[in-house]
Amino acid sequence: MYYYLIGLVVSLLAGLWFIYKTPENKTAIYLFLSAGGAFLMTIIFTHILPELFERLPSQAGYFLLAGFLTQILLENYSRGIEHGHAHSTKSSRVLYVSYFALCIHATIEGMPMASVLFQSTTQFHEQLTIGIMLHKIPVAITLAMLLSKSGISKHTSVLLISGFILCTILGSMIQYAIGESTGEGAADLMFMSLGLTIGILLHVSTTILFESSDQHRLSPTRIAVIAIGITAGLMA
């Protein structure tokens, strides 16, 4: 639970920092994204997928596919904010559609973390929480940069960043409410939402790591931070 709350607070503070004082050099953000993406991908393959398929042997693949396709659909509207792309726009309609798609992403992402807040049904809930929060911090920063570039007022930007952070809690509360109403089936529903979330995160983490860079090559620095993320995931 501490990782959950600390991660949300740090994400909020990071977003607010970039709203009020945007640093000129943003290289560290993309390196942080790469390290977080590597950590996420590693814990997904080594910790989460084995337990997911053990719990839902005949259904896990369908939920993973649904999550993967959901993220493809959401990125048509969010314009890649989830993996560090901040394409400014002067159209308020486009901006708010992107924001809404990002909030849907954050809500789904928060659903399996109800296990952290209330009663754990997974063996790896701490690793999952750390991985999602390592992903959420740079996304909050990217959203803040997008809002600043798009000419949104600081007051409105603060409200939008706060709303984005709260969507994670909303997802957890929705999952908890569904679980409370289903009784003995709550654990299976938790794993179903986990499969959906992992499908989304597989798309995001692989995009972060393998999307085109200059001349389709990774810099030595980026390779180093990816290696650090993978090592941390293996040790988690």
N, C-alpha and C positions, 0 to 999 in steps of 0.2 A: 504493500500500500504506500509505503514511503516513496518508492521509486515513481509510482504513479503521480502522487501529489507534487513531488519535487520536479518531475519532468514537465508537468503542466505549468507550474510556476515559472520555471526557467524558460519554457517556450514563450510564455506571455511576456516576460521581462525582455527576452531577446527581440521579440517583435516590436515592443515599445521603444527599445533602444534604437532600432533602425528607423523608426518613425521620426524620432526627435533628433537623432544625430547619426545619419547614415555614413559609415566609413567609405572612403573612396576606394580602398583596395578590398575587393570581395573574394579574393582567391581562397581565403581560409574557409569561406562558406562552402565552396564546391569541394574542397578537400574533406571537410566535415561530412558532407553528403556522401562522398565516396566511402569514407570509413564506416558511416552508419549503414549504408547499403550493403557493404561487405559483411558487417556484423549480422544484419538481418538475414541475408541469404544463407550465411553459415548456420545460424541457429534454426532456420527453417528446415534445412536439409538434415542436420544432425540431431536436433532435439524434437522438433514439432511434427514433421511429417511421419516419422515412425509411430508416434503415439496416436496421431490422427487416423492413420490407416489401421492401426490395431483396434481403435474404438469404432470406426465406421468403415470396415473393410470394403464393403460393396458400394458405399455412397461417397466416400471422401473425394474421389476423382471428380465427381459431378460438381461438388461444391467448390473445389479448387478451380475447375474450368469456369464455373459461373462467376467467381470472383475475378478471375483473369479477364473475362469478357466484359464484366462490369467496369473494370478500370479502363479498358480500351474505350468504352462508351463515355465514361466520365471525362477522359482526357480530351475528347472532342470539344468539350465545353470549358474545362478548367485550363486548357492551353499549357499543360505541363508544369503547373506550379508545384505538383507533388515531387518532381525531381529537379527542382531548382531553376526553372525557366520563368522569367518575369517579363512577359511581353506587354509593355505598356499600351494603353488604348485611351483615346479620348471619348469613346462611346461608353456612357454609364451603363447602358443595357448589356453590352458585352462583358463589362467588368463584373456586374452583379450576377450574370449567368455563370461566369468563371468562379466567382466566390461561392455561389450556391452549390455548384458541382464539387468544389473542394470541401464544403461542409458535409455533403453526403458521404464523401470519402472518409472524413474524420469521424462521422457518426458510426459508420460500419466498422471502422478501425477500433472504436471504443467498445463495441459490443462484447467481444470475448474477454475484455479486461474487467468485466463485472466479476469474474472469478477472483480478481485481485482485491476488489473492494469488499466483497461479501463472503463468499466461501469458495476456496480453491477446488476446482475439479480437474486441474491439470498439474503435471509434475514440473512444468517449465514456465509457470506464470511469471516469475521474476525476470527470466531471460526475455520472454516476449514483451513484457512491459518496458524493459530497458531498450530493446530494439526499436519498438514503436516510438518511444520518446526521443531516441537518437535521430529518428527520422522526422519527428514532429518539430524539433527545434529549428533546423534549417528551413523547413517548410513555412513556419511562422515568419522567419526572417525574409524569405522570398516573397511571401504575401505582403509584408510590410513595404518592401522595396517596390512591388507592383503598385500598391496604393499611393506611395509617394510619387512615383513616376506619372501616375494617371491624374494627378492634381486633386486627389481627394483631400479634404481638410483633415488636420491632425485629430480633431475631436471625433470625426466620423471614422477615421482609420483605427483609433483606439477601440471604438465600439465594435468594429468589424473583426479586429484581431481577437478581442475578448469573446465574441460570438463563436469564432472558429475554435478557440480553446475549449469553450463550454460544450461544443458538439461532441467531444470525446466523452465527457461525463454523461451527456444525453444518451449516447449509444450504450454506455454501461447501464444506465437506469432502465432503458428500454429492454435490454437483455434480462435484467433482474426482474422486471415486472412480468415479462413473458414466462420466465422460469418459475416465479411464484404461482402463476396461474396454471401451470402444467404439472406441478408436483414432481412425481418420480421421473418424468421425461425431461426435467430441466437440464440434466447433465448432457444428454444427447443433443439437445438444442444448443447448448454451449459449444459443443464440438462442431455442429453444423455452421454456426456463425463463425467459429474459428476457421473452418475450411474456406468460407467465403472471404474472410479477412486475409488469410494466407495467400489465396489466389491473387488478391489485389496487391499484396506486398511483394509477391514473386514478380509481378509485372513491374512494379516501381523499382525494386532493388536491382533487377537485371537491366532495366533502362538506365538507371544511374551509373551502373558499372560499365555497360557496354555500348551506350549510345555514342554516336560519332563525335570524335574530338578532332583537333587539328590534324589533317592528313590521316585520319582514322588510326591514330596511334596514341597510346597512353604515355604521359610524361613520367619520368623516373619518380618524381615526388608523388604523383597519384598512385603509381604502382606500390610505393612504400606505404601509403596510408591504407590502401586496400589490403595489403598484407597484414597491417596492424589490426584492421577490423576483423579479418578472417581469424587471426590468432586469438583475439579477444573472444570471438564467438566459440572457438574450439575449447577455450578454457572456461567458458561460462557454465 
